[in-house]
Amino acid sequence: MSDPFFDPDTHLLLDQLSEVQREAVTSVDGPVLILAGAGSGKTRVITHRIAYLLARGVQPAEILAVTFTNKAAREMRERVDRLVGGENRDLWVTTFHSLGSRLLRRHAEFLNYDSDFVIYDRDDMLRLVKRILKDGGYDTDRIKPAEVLSRIEHWKSHPDEPEDEDDSFLEKTIRRIAVRYQNELKRANAFDFGDLLARPLQLFQEQPELLARYQDRWRYILVDEYQDTNRVQYLLTKTLAGKHKNLCVVGDEDQSIYSWRGADIRNILEFEADYDPAEFRTFHLVRNYRSPRVILEAAQSLILNNRYGHKKTQPLESDRESPWKVTCFQGRDARAEASFLRERIQDIHRTTGAPYSDFAVFYRTHAQSRLLEEALHLSNLPYRVFGGPRFFERMEVKDLLAYLRIIVNPKDSVSLERVINIPRRGVGATTLDRMALAASEAGEALWARVERLEGVKGKARKGVEAFRDLIVDFRARKSDMTLPALVEELVNAIDYRPFLIEQGRDDRLEIVDEFESLVREFVLEMETRGEAPPSLETFLESVTLASGVDTLDSAQGQITLMTLHNAKGLEFPFVFIVGMEEGIFPHASAFSDPHQLEEERRLCYVGMTRAMQRLFLTCCGFRMVRGRDSFQMPSRFLSEIDRSTISVYGK
């Protein structure tokens, strides 16, 4: 085969890239680290790298690309399809959790699971922990459910961490609860989010033939946002790439901001140590295509105060000039800060015609949004708070999803407990607790008791029987019904709308309507892609694995308010970072830990580099903190920014 670099189509593909991007794209053999600064076109490099592999004759099924959100995975696949033409269905472009879920669906039997398992989200996980603590008679003032769940999540994300013989009594107690928790998951034929990563790794460790099969299949592996990987993601990736070692990871340690959810910055800092230096290649993408030079200079002067990380050989570059420096403002109090923000948005909107969707306001914690919302609301400015109650977290949506999950998998005790008495069927909490405890002691799922009508009498028995018959009926008919028809019939069969009206929640009827619309849109989207009509299982998996960013729609004509953590991966023409005060940002919790303080600085760097045109940094002299008017010192981050890049408002 001729060298694809000189093939006309491939040559045009590479002509779209800078010299260093071209090198990063064409260096496809062996381990590769691509250090991609903010706005430096890393997605372009990843997608062109995949297209280049395909042009070289690599089969789509031999490529695995992994990122962190469904939205990013979808955009990556669409870009690849546009580059190479047509669809490449055998190409896996996916998130870590979706990858784990697909592997478990295919090979659940190796773990003694059925392939129709359900996936518990964090709310389901917490409900299960609370049930275990209640049944076990534990003192929840001393052993808090959230703490138990946090430890379980930690152990699953660090599967190679040995148990400490010197663990405290509390730690050992939580480990016993964790064993019970895992047994209950198994009984419910359910995996939690941690399992979606830890159990595939377990599969490969216990089934070497299965591992060899996937190592042979995925000859080329690409991982985006590698600085955000945790220990189990690192181990899973390293294991899959163990044979061919054609592993390309892309990331930037300056944008590592998720240690609180298990991300380990050492994965990217020490990546090179896992491979032979003679085989290893590193590329630095330093040309920024998003922000003006002055914003980059300001952000880089800040991040240079961090001591840990790769030695930067050269700063980010930009050809874009701007007539504006980074604007800093200090108001007397938080209301003055909010008024400044509102006035600047109104002024820019009026003078430039920029739509409101061009504006984003970032803050360190959700609690800071109240006064900002008040200022925007009083001026009739359209806005949306991203990261508040999500659609899928609303009570009505949770109820309907629980019913659907039981139809797929009646062993799902968490969902069963949620809706067996919704709408009311006379199955009270005492009856349910007695049935759940008896089922647990007998080592069976709660559904077994429901199915046999065991341990229930009188009105409760009639209610349990009605619930059982409903689930059995829908299970028998679900494969013969379209997904929208199934959902519509279920809503009617349980009289859910009359139930909401009876409960005085008639204002929530629109949520039920929206849920039915969501199902129809999901089916339509799958059909548009040319895929087979989706199953109920496919829909439930898609809903469970959807991340917050996946639901963000930038075309709504509204100002976006969100935390800095949620801003990662996004960009807006006009960005405001508010509350830049000591104890607010950086957060007081980071003062005693230099590593946490550096992560706070990286968080500020991420926020600053979201700005495409103008950046505003604001603080105030007095702020209500924990119910008291408190004097505030400006954030140390403001003093660390190069003064030549800053314009102080009003001076």
MOKAVEN-V893846 format. One record per residue. N is the residue number from 0. SS is DSSP state (A for helix, B for strand, O for the rest). D_FIRST is the distance of its C-alpha to the first C-alpha in Angstrom with 2 decimals. Layout:
n:N ss:SS d_first:D_FIRST
n:N ss:SS d_first:D_FIRST
//
This chain:
n:0 ss:O d_first:0.00
n:1 ss:O d_first:3.82
n:2 ss:O d_first:6.56
n:3 ss:A d_first:8.08
n:4 ss:A d_first:11.38
n:5 ss:A d_first:11.22
n:6 ss:O d_first:10.16
n:7 ss:A d_first:13.74
n:8 ss:A d_first:14.43
n:9 ss:A d_first:13.32
n:10 ss:A d_first:15.14
n:11 ss:A d_first:18.16
n:12 ss:A d_first:18.01
n:13 ss:A d_first:18.34
n:14 ss:A d_first:20.94
n:15 ss:O d_first:23.27
n:16 ss:O d_first:23.63
n:17 ss:O d_first:25.81
n:18 ss:A d_first:24.52
n:19 ss:A d_first:25.40
n:20 ss:A d_first:24.07
n:21 ss:A d_first:20.67
n:22 ss:A d_first:20.73
n:23 ss:A d_first:21.90
n:24 ss:A d_first:19.17
n:25 ss:A d_first:16.21
n:26 ss:O d_first:17.90
n:27 ss:O d_first:16.81
n:28 ss:O d_first:17.27
n:29 ss:O d_first:20.91
n:30 ss:O d_first:24.12
n:31 ss:B d_first:24.51
n:32 ss:B d_first:27.80
n:33 ss:B d_first:27.95
n:34 ss:B d_first:31.58
n:35 ss:B d_first:31.90
n:36 ss:O d_first:35.31
n:37 ss:O d_first:37.13
n:38 ss:O d_first:35.65
n:39 ss:O d_first:32.66
n:40 ss:O d_first:30.01
n:41 ss:A d_first:28.87
n:42 ss:A d_first:28.11
n:43 ss:A d_first:25.89
n:44 ss:A d_first:23.97
n:45 ss:A d_first:23.70
n:46 ss:A d_first:22.58
n:47 ss:A d_first:20.01
n:48 ss:A d_first:18.72
n:49 ss:A d_first:18.39
n:50 ss:A d_first:16.72
n:51 ss:A d_first:14.21
n:52 ss:A d_first:13.47
n:53 ss:A d_first:13.13
n:54 ss:A d_first:10.77
n:55 ss:O d_first:8.45
n:56 ss:O d_first:8.77
n:57 ss:O d_first:12.03
n:58 ss:O d_first:14.61
n:59 ss:A d_first:17.80
n:60 ss:A d_first:19.95
n:61 ss:A d_first:18.45
n:62 ss:B d_first:19.81
n:63 ss:B d_first:23.53
n:64 ss:B d_first:25.19
n:65 ss:B d_first:28.94
n:66 ss:B d_first:31.62
n:67 ss:O d_first:35.41
n:68 ss:O d_first:36.46
n:69 ss:A d_first:35.55
n:70 ss:A d_first:35.74
n:71 ss:A d_first:33.11
n:72 ss:A d_first:30.80
n:73 ss:A d_first:31.35
n:74 ss:A d_first:30.70
n:75 ss:A d_first:27.49
n:76 ss:A d_first:26.16
n:77 ss:A d_first:27.35
n:78 ss:A d_first:25.63
n:79 ss:A d_first:22.25
n:80 ss:A d_first:22.84
n:81 ss:A d_first:23.76
n:82 ss:A d_first:20.72
n:83 ss:A d_first:18.10
n:84 ss:O d_first:20.49
n:85 ss:O d_first:22.18
n:86 ss:O d_first:23.18
n:87 ss:O d_first:21.38
n:88 ss:O d_first:24.24
n:89 ss:O d_first:22.64
n:90 ss:O d_first:22.09
n:91 ss:B d_first:25.16
n:92 ss:B d_first:26.66
n:93 ss:B d_first:30.18
n:94 ss:B d_first:33.22
n:95 ss:A d_first:34.27
n:96 ss:A d_first:37.14
n:97 ss:A d_first:35.21
n:98 ss:A d_first:32.63
n:99 ss:A d_first:35.58
n:100 ss:A d_first:37.25
n:101 ss:A d_first:34.30
n:102 ss:A d_first:33.94
n:103 ss:A d_first:37.69
n:104 ss:A d_first:37.82
n:105 ss:A d_first:35.39
n:106 ss:A d_first:37.09
n:107 ss:A d_first:40.67
n:108 ss:A d_first:42.12
n:109 ss:A d_first:41.19
n:110 ss:A d_first:43.61
n:111 ss:O d_first:46.18
n:112 ss:O d_first:45.61
n:113 ss:O d_first:45.24
n:114 ss:O d_first:42.16
n:115 ss:O d_first:44.48
n:116 ss:O d_first:45.49
n:117 ss:B d_first:46.53
n:118 ss:B d_first:45.69
n:119 ss:B d_first:48.67
n:120 ss:O d_first:48.60
n:121 ss:A d_first:50.82
n:122 ss:A d_first:53.88
n:123 ss:A d_first:53.55
n:124 ss:A d_first:53.08
n:125 ss:A d_first:56.23
n:126 ss:A d_first:58.22
n:127 ss:A d_first:57.31
n:128 ss:A d_first:58.38
n:129 ss:A d_first:61.64
n:130 ss:A d_first:62.29
n:131 ss:A d_first:61.80
n:132 ss:A d_first:64.12
n:133 ss:A d_first:66.70
n:134 ss:A d_first:66.69
n:135 ss:A d_first:66.88
n:136 ss:O d_first:69.80
n:137 ss:O d_first:68.13
n:138 ss:O d_first:69.76
n:139 ss:O d_first:67.31
n:140 ss:O d_first:69.20
n:141 ss:O d_first:68.17
n:142 ss:O d_first:64.83
n:143 ss:O d_first:63.21
n:144 ss:A d_first:60.58
n:145 ss:A d_first:58.27
n:146 ss:A d_first:58.46
n:147 ss:A d_first:57.69
n:148 ss:A d_first:54.64
n:149 ss:A d_first:53.47
n:150 ss:A d_first:53.68
n:151 ss:A d_first:51.83
n:152 ss:A d_first:49.00
n:153 ss:A d_first:48.90
n:154 ss:A d_first:48.74
n:155 ss:A d_first:45.90
n:156 ss:A d_first:43.85
n:157 ss:O d_first:44.63
n:158 ss:O d_first:44.17
n:159 ss:O d_first:44.18
n:160 ss:O d_first:47.45
n:161 ss:O d_first:50.16
n:162 ss:O d_first:53.51
n:163 ss:O d_first:56.22
n:164 ss:O d_first:59.27
n:165 ss:O d_first:61.38
n:166 ss:O d_first:60.51
n:167 ss:O d_first:63.53
n:168 ss:A d_first:65.39
n:169 ss:A d_first:63.94
n:170 ss:A d_first:60.35
n:171 ss:A d_first:60.98
n:172 ss:A d_first:62.56
n:173 ss:A d_first:59.55
n:174 ss:A d_first:57.31
n:175 ss:A d_first:59.49
n:176 ss:A d_first:59.24
n:177 ss:A d_first:55.44
n:178 ss:A d_first:55.45
n:179 ss:A d_first:57.60
n:180 ss:A d_first:55.34
n:181 ss:A d_first:52.29
n:182 ss:A d_first:54.32
n:183 ss:A d_first:55.36
n:184 ss:A d_first:51.78
n:185 ss:A d_first:50.94
n:186 ss:A d_first:54.01
n:187 ss:O d_first:52.96
n:188 ss:O d_first:49.39
n:189 ss:B d_first:48.29
n:190 ss:B d_first:45.97
n:191 ss:B d_first:46.63
n:192 ss:O d_first:44.20
n:193 ss:O d_first:44.17
n:194 ss:A d_first:43.34
n:195 ss:A d_first:40.16
n:196 ss:A d_first:38.75
n:197 ss:A d_first:40.91
n:198 ss:A d_first:40.74
n:199 ss:A d_first:36.92
n:200 ss:A d_first:37.05
n:201 ss:A d_first:39.87
n:202 ss:A d_first:37.86
n:203 ss:A d_first:35.02
n:204 ss:A d_first:37.63
n:205 ss:A d_first:39.51
n:206 ss:O d_first:36.67
n:207 ss:A d_first:34.12
n:208 ss:A d_first:32.29
n:209 ss:A d_first:31.89
n:210 ss:A d_first:30.65
n:211 ss:A d_first:28.05
n:212 ss:A d_first:26.83
n:213 ss:A d_first:26.34
n:214 ss:A d_first:24.92
n:215 ss:A d_first:22.17
n:216 ss:A d_first:21.71
n:217 ss:O d_first:21.68
n:218 ss:O d_first:19.14
n:219 ss:B d_first:19.45
n:220 ss:B d_first:22.98
n:221 ss:B d_first:24.42
n:222 ss:B d_first:28.19
n:223 ss:O d_first:30.00
n:224 ss:O d_first:33.56
n:225 ss:A d_first:33.34
n:226 ss:A d_first:36.75
n:227 ss:A d_first:38.30
n:228 ss:O d_first:37.21
n:229 ss:O d_first:40.01
n:230 ss:A d_first:40.17
n:231 ss:A d_first:39.08
n:232 ss:A d_first:36.07
n:233 ss:A d_first:35.10
n:234 ss:A d_first:35.55
n:235 ss:A d_first:33.65
n:236 ss:A d_first:30.61
n:237 ss:A d_first:30.76
n:238 ss:A d_first:31.14
n:239 ss:A d_first:28.14
n:240 ss:O d_first:25.90
n:241 ss:O d_first:27.54
n:242 ss:O d_first:24.80
n:243 ss:O d_first:21.51
n:244 ss:O d_first:23.43
n:245 ss:O d_first:20.84
n:246 ss:B d_first:23.83
n:247 ss:B d_first:24.17
n:248 ss:B d_first:27.77
n:249 ss:B d_first:29.14
n:250 ss:B d_first:32.82
n:251 ss:O d_first:35.81
n:252 ss:A d_first:38.80
n:253 ss:A d_first:41.03
n:254 ss:A d_first:40.56
n:255 ss:O d_first:41.39
n:256 ss:O d_first:44.49
n:257 ss:O d_first:44.56
n:258 ss:A d_first:46.07
n:259 ss:A d_first:48.88
n:260 ss:A d_first:46.57
n:261 ss:O d_first:44.93
n:262 ss:O d_first:42.12
n:263 ss:O d_first:41.82
n:264 ss:O d_first:40.83
n:265 ss:A d_first:40.28
n:266 ss:A d_first:37.02
n:267 ss:A d_first:35.38
n:268 ss:A d_first:37.61
n:269 ss:O d_first:36.87
n:270 ss:A d_first:33.25
n:271 ss:A d_first:32.13
n:272 ss:A d_first:34.66
n:273 ss:A d_first:32.75
n:274 ss:O d_first:29.78
n:275 ss:O d_first:29.20
n:276 ss:O d_first:29.69
n:277 ss:O d_first:26.98
n:278 ss:O d_first:24.34
n:279 ss:O d_first:26.00
n:280 ss:B d_first:25.39
n:281 ss:B d_first:27.80
n:282 ss:B d_first:27.52
n:283 ss:B d_first:30.61
n:284 ss:B d_first:30.56
n:285 ss:O d_first:33.85
n:286 ss:B d_first:33.81
n:287 ss:O d_first:35.82
n:288 ss:O d_first:35.32
n:289 ss:O d_first:38.31
n:290 ss:O d_first:41.55
n:291 ss:O d_first:43.59
n:292 ss:A d_first:43.83
n:293 ss:A d_first:47.41
n:294 ss:A d_first:46.60
n:295 ss:A d_first:43.81
n:296 ss:A d_first:46.21
n:297 ss:A d_first:48.83
n:298 ss:A d_first:46.54
n:299 ss:A d_first:45.20
n:300 ss:A d_first:48.71
n:301 ss:A d_first:49.59
n:302 ss:A d_first:46.70
n:303 ss:O d_first:47.21
n:304 ss:O d_first:50.35
n:305 ss:O d_first:48.27
n:306 ss:O d_first:48.10
n:307 ss:O d_first:45.47
n:308 ss:O d_first:41.72
n:309 ss:O d_first:38.91
n:310 ss:O d_first:40.19
n:311 ss:O d_first:39.16
n:312 ss:O d_first:37.81
n:313 ss:O d_first:38.29
n:314 ss:O d_first:39.81
n:315 ss:O d_first:38.30
n:316 ss:B d_first:38.10
n:317 ss:O d_first:38.79
n:318 ss:O d_first:39.22
n:319 ss:O d_first:41.65
n:320 ss:O d_first:45.33
n:321 ss:O d_first:48.18
n:322 ss:O d_first:51.88
n:323 ss:O d_first:52.75
n:324 ss:O d_first:52.93
n:325 ss:B d_first:52.82
n:326 ss:B d_first:56.13
n:327 ss:B d_first:58.33
n:328 ss:B d_first:61.41
n:329 ss:B d_first:64.16
n:330 ss:B d_first:66.54
n:331 ss:B d_first:69.91
n:332 ss:B d_first:68.89
n:333 ss:A d_first:66.14
n:334 ss:A d_first:67.64
n:335 ss:A d_first:67.44
n:336 ss:A d_first:63.80
n:337 ss:A d_first:63.12
n:338 ss:A d_first:65.04
n:339 ss:A d_first:63.02
n:340 ss:A d_first:59.76
n:341 ss:A d_first:61.13
n:342 ss:A d_first:62.46
n:343 ss:A d_first:59.27
n:344 ss:A d_first:57.22
n:345 ss:A d_first:59.80
n:346 ss:A d_first:59.89
n:347 ss:A d_first:56.11
n:348 ss:A d_first:55.87
n:349 ss:A d_first:58.77
n:350 ss:A d_first:57.71
n:351 ss:A d_first:53.95
n:352 ss:O d_first:53.67
n:353 ss:O d_first:51.14
n:354 ss:O d_first:51.00
n:355 ss:A d_first:52.36
n:356 ss:A d_first:48.97
n:357 ss:A d_first:48.01
n:358 ss:B d_first:50.48
n:359 ss:B d_first:50.08
n:360 ss:B d_first:52.72
n:361 ss:B d_first:51.73
n:362 ss:B d_first:54.24
n:363 ss:O d_first:54.27
n:364 ss:O d_first:56.07
n:365 ss:A d_first:56.76
n:366 ss:A d_first:60.49
n:367 ss:A d_first:60.14
n:368 ss:A d_first:59.24
n:369 ss:A d_first:62.76
n:370 ss:A d_first:64.34
n:371 ss:A d_first:61.19
n:372 ss:A d_first:61.19
n:373 ss:A d_first:64.91
n:374 ss:A d_first:64.51
n:375 ss:A d_first:61.77
n:376 ss:A d_first:63.66
n:377 ss:A d_first:66.92
n:378 ss:O d_first:65.19
n:379 ss:O d_first:63.52
n:380 ss:O d_first:60.04
n:381 ss:O d_first:57.35
n:382 ss:B d_first:55.60
n:383 ss:B d_first:53.97
n:384 ss:B d_first:54.07
n:385 ss:O d_first:50.74
n:386 ss:O d_first:51.07
n:387 ss:O d_first:54.41
n:388 ss:O d_first:54.93
n:389 ss:O d_first:51.70
n:390 ss:A d_first:51.79
n:391 ss:A d_first:50.62
n:392 ss:A d_first:53.34
n:393 ss:O d_first:56.18
n:394 ss:A d_first:58.63
n:395 ss:A d_first:58.26
n:396 ss:A d_first:54.47
n:397 ss:A d_first:54.79
n:398 ss:A d_first:57.29
n:399 ss:A d_first:55.13
n:400 ss:A d_first:52.03
n:401 ss:A d_first:54.22
n:402 ss:A d_first:55.28
n:403 ss:A d_first:51.72
n:404 ss:A d_first:50.67
n:405 ss:A d_first:53.60
n:406 ss:A d_first:52.67
n:407 ss:A d_first:49.27
n:408 ss:O d_first:50.73
n:409 ss:O d_first:54.55
n:410 ss:O d_first:54.41
n:411 ss:O d_first:53.68
n:412 ss:A d_first:57.13
n:413 ss:A d_first:56.67
n:414 ss:A d_first:55.95
n:415 ss:A d_first:58.66
n:416 ss:A d_first:61.27
n:417 ss:A d_first:60.39
n:418 ss:A d_first:61.08
n:419 ss:O d_first:63.30
n:420 ss:O d_first:66.20
n:421 ss:O d_first:64.46
n:422 ss:O d_first:66.15
n:423 ss:O d_first:69.28
n:424 ss:O d_first:69.94
n:425 ss:O d_first:72.66
n:426 ss:O d_first:70.39
n:427 ss:O d_first:71.73
n:428 ss:A d_first:70.37
n:429 ss:A d_first:72.79
n:430 ss:A d_first:71.65
n:431 ss:A d_first:67.99
n:432 ss:A d_first:68.52
n:433 ss:A d_first:70.41
n:434 ss:A d_first:67.70
n:435 ss:A d_first:64.90
n:436 ss:A d_first:66.80
n:437 ss:A d_first:67.64
n:438 ss:A d_first:64.04
n:439 ss:A d_first:62.90
n:440 ss:A d_first:65.57
n:441 ss:A d_first:64.62
n:442 ss:O d_first:60.95
n:443 ss:O d_first:59.81
n:444 ss:O d_first:58.42
n:445 ss:A d_first:60.98
n:446 ss:A d_first:59.79
n:447 ss:A d_first:61.28
n:448 ss:A d_first:64.70
n:449 ss:A d_first:64.17
n:450 ss:A d_first:63.10
n:451 ss:A d_first:66.23
n:452 ss:O d_first:68.48
n:453 ss:O d_first:69.61
n:454 ss:O d_first:71.98
n:455 ss:O d_first:72.73
n:456 ss:O d_first:75.93
n:457 ss:A d_first:77.69
n:458 ss:A d_first:76.04
n:459 ss:A d_first:73.07
n:460 ss:A d_first:72.44
n:461 ss:A d_first:72.32
n:462 ss:A d_first:69.89
n:463 ss:A d_first:67.54
n:464 ss:A d_first:67.74
n:465 ss:A d_first:66.88
n:466 ss:A d_first:63.87
n:467 ss:A d_first:62.69
n:468 ss:A d_first:63.07
n:469 ss:A d_first:61.17
n:470 ss:A d_first:58.14
n:471 ss:A d_first:58.23
n:472 ss:A d_first:58.42
n:473 ss:A d_first:55.42
n:474 ss:A d_first:53.35
n:475 ss:A d_first:54.13
n:476 ss:A d_first:53.16
n:477 ss:A d_first:50.30
n:478 ss:A d_first:47.51
n:479 ss:A d_first:49.25
n:480 ss:O d_first:49.60
n:481 ss:O d_first:47.34
n:482 ss:A d_first:47.06
n:483 ss:A d_first:49.23
n:484 ss:A d_first:51.81
n:485 ss:A d_first:52.02
n:486 ss:A d_first:52.64
n:487 ss:A d_first:55.17
n:488 ss:A d_first:57.04
n:489 ss:A d_first:57.12
n:490 ss:A d_first:58.61
n:491 ss:A d_first:61.27
n:492 ss:A d_first:61.92
n:493 ss:O d_first:62.86
n:494 ss:O d_first:64.84
n:495 ss:A d_first:62.95
n:496 ss:A d_first:64.00
n:497 ss:A d_first:67.71
n:498 ss:A d_first:67.33
n:499 ss:A d_first:66.12
n:500 ss:A d_first:68.98
n:501 ss:A d_first:71.47
n:502 ss:O d_first:70.20
n:503 ss:O d_first:70.71
n:504 ss:O d_first:66.99
n:505 ss:A d_first:66.80
n:506 ss:A d_first:65.02
n:507 ss:A d_first:62.05
n:508 ss:A d_first:61.68
n:509 ss:A d_first:59.11
n:510 ss:A d_first:56.93
n:511 ss:A d_first:56.96
n:512 ss:A d_first:56.08
n:513 ss:A d_first:53.23
n:514 ss:A d_first:51.93
n:515 ss:A d_first:51.91
n:516 ss:A d_first:50.10
n:517 ss:A d_first:47.50
n:518 ss:A d_first:46.83
n:519 ss:A d_first:46.46
n:520 ss:A d_first:44.11
n:521 ss:A d_first:41.97
n:522 ss:A d_first:41.66
n:523 ss:A d_first:40.92
n:524 ss:A d_first:38.15
n:525 ss:A d_first:36.47
n:526 ss:A d_first:36.84
n:527 ss:A d_first:35.41
n:528 ss:O d_first:32.22
n:529 ss:O d_first:32.09
n:530 ss:O d_first:33.05
n:531 ss:O d_first:35.70
n:532 ss:O d_first:39.31
n:533 ss:O d_first:39.72
n:534 ss:O d_first:42.02
n:535 ss:A d_first:44.93
n:536 ss:A d_first:43.15
n:537 ss:A d_first:40.15
n:538 ss:A d_first:42.59
n:539 ss:A d_first:44.59
n:540 ss:A d_first:41.60
n:541 ss:A d_first:40.39
n:542 ss:A d_first:43.91
n:543 ss:A d_first:44.41
n:544 ss:A d_first:41.20
n:545 ss:O d_first:41.62
n:546 ss:O d_first:42.34
n:547 ss:O d_first:44.83
n:548 ss:A d_first:42.34
n:549 ss:A d_first:40.70
n:550 ss:A d_first:43.97
n:551 ss:O d_first:44.30
n:552 ss:O d_first:44.30
n:553 ss:O d_first:44.51
n:554 ss:O d_first:45.49
n:555 ss:O d_first:49.01
n:556 ss:O d_first:50.82
n:557 ss:O d_first:52.41
n:558 ss:B d_first:52.78
n:559 ss:B d_first:50.94
n:560 ss:B d_first:52.89
n:561 ss:B d_first:51.07
n:562 ss:B d_first:51.04
n:563 ss:O d_first:48.81
n:564 ss:A d_first:46.91
n:565 ss:A d_first:45.99
n:566 ss:A d_first:44.83
n:567 ss:O d_first:41.72
n:568 ss:O d_first:38.55
n:569 ss:O d_first:40.58
n:570 ss:O d_first:41.54
n:571 ss:B d_first:44.53
n:572 ss:B d_first:45.82
n:573 ss:B d_first:49.22
n:574 ss:B d_first:49.72
n:575 ss:B d_first:53.04
n:576 ss:B d_first:53.35
n:577 ss:O d_first:56.93
n:578 ss:O d_first:59.22
n:579 ss:O d_first:58.09
n:580 ss:B d_first:60.99
n:581 ss:O d_first:61.54
n:582 ss:B d_first:61.61
n:583 ss:O d_first:59.78
n:584 ss:O d_first:56.63
n:585 ss:O d_first:56.08
n:586 ss:B d_first:57.47
n:587 ss:A d_first:60.47
n:588 ss:A d_first:58.77
n:589 ss:A d_first:56.44
n:590 ss:O d_first:59.27
n:591 ss:O d_first:59.71
n:592 ss:O d_first:56.05
n:593 ss:A d_first:54.08
n:594 ss:A d_first:50.74
n:595 ss:A d_first:51.87
n:596 ss:A d_first:53.10
n:597 ss:A d_first:49.71
n:598 ss:A d_first:48.15
n:599 ss:A d_first:50.73
n:600 ss:A d_first:49.67
n:601 ss:A d_first:46.02
n:602 ss:A d_first:47.22
n:603 ss:A d_first:48.96
n:604 ss:A d_first:45.87
n:605 ss:A d_first:43.84
n:606 ss:A d_first:46.59
n:607 ss:A d_first:46.82
n:608 ss:O d_first:43.11
n:609 ss:O d_first:43.14
n:610 ss:B d_first:45.04
n:611 ss:B d_first:43.29
n:612 ss:B d_first:46.39
n:613 ss:B d_first:49.56
n:614 ss:B d_first:50.61
n:615 ss:B d_first:54.13
n:616 ss:B d_first:55.47
n:617 ss:B d_first:58.88
n:618 ss:B d_first:61.56
n:619 ss:B d_first:65.29
n:620 ss:B d_first:68.43
n:621 ss:B d_first:69.77
n:622 ss:B d_first:68.06
n:623 ss:B d_first:69.39
n:624 ss:B d_first:67.98
n:625 ss:O d_first:69.03
n:626 ss:O d_first:71.93
n:627 ss:B d_first:73.27
n:628 ss:B d_first:73.05
n:629 ss:B d_first:71.25
n:630 ss:B d_first:70.92
n:631 ss:O d_first:67.24
n:632 ss:O d_first:65.71
n:633 ss:B d_first:62.64
n:634 ss:O d_first:59.39
n:635 ss:A d_first:58.50
n:636 ss:A d_first:55.07
n:637 ss:A d_first:56.77
n:638 ss:A d_first:58.23
n:639 ss:A d_first:54.88
n:640 ss:O d_first:53.24
n:641 ss:O d_first:53.37
n:642 ss:A d_first:56.53
n:643 ss:A d_first:55.06
n:644 ss:A d_first:52.68
n:645 ss:B d_first:55.55
n:646 ss:B d_first:58.13
n:647 ss:B d_first:61.09
n:648 ss:O d_first:62.26
n:649 ss:O d_first:65.80
n:650 ss:O d_first:65.97
//
